Amino acid sequence: MSFDFTLSDLQRAIAQLSLPRNASVLTSTAFYRLGRLKDVNESQYYDSLGHAITDCFGSERTLLVHAFTNFVGRYGHPFVAEDSLTSTSKFDQWVLRQPGCVRSLHPLHSIAALGPEAQAIGTLKRHTNYGMGSAFDQFMQTENPYILRIGIDPYHNSLAHHAEALVNVPYCYQKLLTSRVIHKGQEIPGPWYAYVRYLHLKIKDDYTVLKSPVTQAGLIQSHKVGRGFVHLLDAKKYLNFILEKLIENPFFLLAEVPQFPQGVIPFDGLTFEREQAVVDITNSRKPPTENSPDFAPAVSKVTPSSLPFQDRAK
C-alpha cells in the first residue's frame, strides 16, 4: 500500500508558514484530501494528527476549531458545553476532549480553543454567533489572528459570515433561539441569538469572487502536503478585504441579488398603514379621566400630511 504523507511532512509544511509566535489560529481540516497517512493506524489517527499540530504550534500559540452544533437548532436538543459531539469534524471533537480546552457558549456556533488566548476567546460579550461581541469577534481582538486550512479551499471560511453580520447585510437577520444552553450542569439564561439568512429568499452563494482578489492581494500562504495543501491567511487582512467589498456592495458574496418579495420582511414596504392601525387601536381604548395619573389626550388621526419631515408637493 502506498502512502501520500507523514506527520513530519505536515509539521514541516506548517513550520514553513509565516505564523507569529503568539498567533491565534482558527483551524479547519479535511485530512483525507492530503491522502493516506503513513505509519498511523485508524485508532490513533486523530490523536496523532492533533498532537502533531499542537506540538508544531508550541505553548505560545492558540489552536481554535469550529465546534458547531447545528443539530441543536434543527431538532431542539439542548446545547451542553462539555459534550464533545459536533456537526463539523472529528478533529474538532478531538480538540474538545483535550485537557484545558475552552469552549465558547452558543447553541449553534461555538468555538473550541487550546492555548493562552483560549479563555479570552471563549468568554462572550453577547449571546450571538457572529458580529460584535461574538466568539469570532473575540478571536479577531487577539493580537495575531490567523486562519489555517488543511486540505480545504482557503478562499471561503466562517469569517465571511462574521463580515456579513458586521455589515448587517439585508438578506440576514438576528433570530431569537429557544435552545437551552447548559454549562457545568447549570442552564445559562438567554436570550440567545443567531445571525442567519432568510430561508424564503433562496440565496445562492458565490464565493469564487474571493479567489482572484484574495490571491492577488497576497493574503494566502500555501505549501504542498501529500495530495493537497495547507493554507494560511492573515485573518485581519482577509476580514477587512471582505468588509470593504460588502460596504461597496452588500450582495458581493452572492451569485445574484435575491428576489425580495414585496410586502414580506425585509421588503415590507411603507409603514403608514401599520402606524394607522396602531393609532386606531389606541383611540378605541377607553380613555383615562383627566384626574388619572397616566392621562393623555387621545391620539389624533394620522394623515400623511401630518407626519413630521414629510415632503409635500407645492
N, C-alpha and C positions, 0 to 999 in steps of 0.2 A: 504493500500500500504506500502510495506517495503522499508526502506532506507538503504543505504550502508555506507554513511559517512556524516559528518557535516563539517562546516567551521572550527570549533575548532579542529577536527581531522586532517585536512590538515595543519593548523597552528602549531599544536603540532609536527607533523612529520617534518616540515621544521625547527622548533626550535631545534629539536634533531640532525640535521645535523651540522657538524663542519664547519660552514660558518664564515669566518673572518668578523669583524665588518665593514670593508671598502671594502668588496668584490664587484666585478662587476659580475653579474650573468646572463649569456645568458640562457634564459628560453624557453623551448618548452613544449607544453601541449596537452594532449588528455584526458580531464576530464571525458569523457564518460567511459573510461576504469577503472575509480575508482568506477563506479556505480552511483546510484541515490543519489543526494544531498538533504539532509533534510532541511525543513523549508525555502526554497528559490523557488519563483515562476519563471517561464520562463523569464518574462520581466526583472527580477533583476539578472538573472543567472551570467552573466559576470561581472556586477558591483560588485556583492557580492564576487565572487571569486577573482577579481582583487584587491579589497580593502583588502581582507583577506591576500593576498600575499604581497602587498606593506606595509601593517601595520606590517607584520612579518619582512620584510626587514628593516624597520625603515628609518631614514633620512640619514644614512651614507652609505648605500649600494645602488648600481645602478642596476636597472632592465633593461635587454635588451631582445628584442624579434626579430625574423626574420620578416621583413616587405617586403617579396619578392613579385615581380610583374612580374611573368613570361609571363603574357599575353601581356605585353608591347613589348617584343621581338618577340612574336609569331604573334601578329596581327597588330603591328605598332602603337599602341596607344602611346601618349606622357606620360612620367612619370611626375606626378605632386606631389611634395613632401608633399603638405598639404592634399592630398587626403588620406582617411583612408582605402581605398579598398586595400586588399592584396590577394595573392593566397596561403597564408599559413593557418591562423586560425582566428576565430572570437575573440579569446583572444588577438591576435596581433593587430587586428583592434581596440579593446578596448584601448590598450596601446597608439596607435596613436592618439586617441581622448582626451587623458588626458592633462591638462594644464602642460606646462613645458616640454612636450615630444620633444626630438631632434631626427630628422631622418637623417641618412647619405644619401648622394646623389649618387644613382646609379640606372640606369633604370631597372635593373633586380633584383639585390640582395642588398637591403638596410637593415639597422638595425635601430630599434627604441629604444630609451633609456630614462629612467626616473631616475634622481638622480644626485649626484655630479660629476660623470665622464661622464655624457651624452654628454656634449659639446665636450670634448676631443675625445671621441669615434666617434662622428658624423662628425668630421672635417677630410675629406680625404686629403691624401697627393698625391694620384694618382687616376685617374678615372677608377679604376678596381674593380672587385668584390672580388677576393681572391688574396693572395700574399702580397708582400711588399707594404706598403702604403694604403692598403685597410681598410675598417671599421673593418674587422676581425683582421687585424694586429694592429690597434689602440686598439682594445679590449684586445689583448694579451700584449700590452705595459702597461696596468694598473697593479697596484701592486699585486692584488689578483684576477685574472680572474677564474671564475668557470662556470661549465655547470650544469644546473638544468633541469632534465627531469621528468615531472609529467605525469605518465601513459604511458610513452614511453620508448622503448628499449634504454638503456644508452650507448650501445657499439658503435653505429654509430651516428655521428652528423656532422654538417657542417664544423667542424674543420678538418675533414678528407679531404675535398676538398681544404681547405686552405693549408694543408700539401702538397697535390698534386701540388699546384701552387708554393709553396716554393721550392720543389724539381725539379719542371719542368718535370713532367713525360711525356714520349714520346707519350702518347695517348691523350694529351690535347694540346690546343694552345690558344693564345690570339686573340679573334675575335674582329674585328672592328665593332662597332654598329652604326646604323643610327638613333637610338632613340633620340627623343627630351627630354631634361630634363628641367623642369620648377620649379623654386623655387621663392616664393613670387611674382608670376606674371611675372618673368623675365626668359628668356631662358638662361641656363648656357652653355657656349660654350664648345665643346668637344675638341678632340675626346674622346669617351667613349669606354671602352674595357670590355670584359668578358672572363674569363678563362673557356673554355668549352671543351667538348670532341669531337673528330672527329666522326661524326654520321655514316660514312661509315664503321667503324670498328666493329660495332655491339658488343659493350663492355658488358661483363657480370660481375656485381659486386659480391663480396663475402665478406661481412662484418662480417660473422661468424668467420673469422680468428681473429677478435679482442676480441671475448668473453672470451675465456680461458686465454690468456696472460694478458688482462686488469684486469680481476678478480683476477688472481694470484698475480699480482703486487700490489693489494690493492688500486687501483685507484678509486674505487666506494664505496660510502656510500649509503645504501638503507634503507627505512622504509616503512612499510605497511600502506596503507590508503584505506579503503573500500575494493574493489575487486582488487586493483592494488598497485602500489608502487610509491614513489618519489625517484629519484636517484640523487646523486651529484658527480661530477667529478672535480678534480683539473685540470683546462684547460692546464696549463703549462706542467704538467707531462704527460697528455694524448697526447698533441701535440708532445712533444719530443719523446714519445714512437713511434708514427706513423712515425715521421720523420726518426728515426733510422731505422725502418723497410723498408721504401721506399728508403733510401740511399743504403741499402743492396740489395734490390730487388724492382725496380720501379713498378713492377706488383703485389706487395704484396696485394693490396686491390681488385684484380680481381680474378675471378674464373679460368681464363686461360689467357695466353698471346694472345693478339689479332692477327688475321691474317692480317698483314700489306701487302696490295697489292704492289708488286714491280713496281716502276715507278710512284707511286702516293705518294704525300706528306703525312706523313713524311718519307716514304721509297722511295724517288725519285731517288736514285742511284747516279752514278758518275756525276760530273758537267762538265766534259771536253767538251761534245758536246754543252752544252749551252754556255760555255765560248767561244767556237769557233764561235758559231752563233753571239755572241756579237762582236767578232773581225771582222767577215765578214761584219757585218752591218757598223762598224766603218770605215773599209777600203773602203767601197763602197761610202762613202760620199765624196763630192768634198773637197779636202784638201785646207786649207788656204795657202796663199803665205808666203814666208819667211818674208815679211815685216808685216804680220798680228800679232797683239799683242798676239793672242792665238795660234800661230804657234807651232806645234809639229810634229815630224816625224810620218809617218803612222805606225800603229801598225803592227809588223811583224806577219806572220802566226804562230800560236801556234802549236807546236807538243808536244807530251808527254815528249820527252826527253829535251825540252827546259823549262819545268816548274821547278820552284825552289823546292828544297827539294824532288826531285823525286828519288825514289830508282830505280836503273838501274841494270840489270843483268850484271855481269862482265865476 
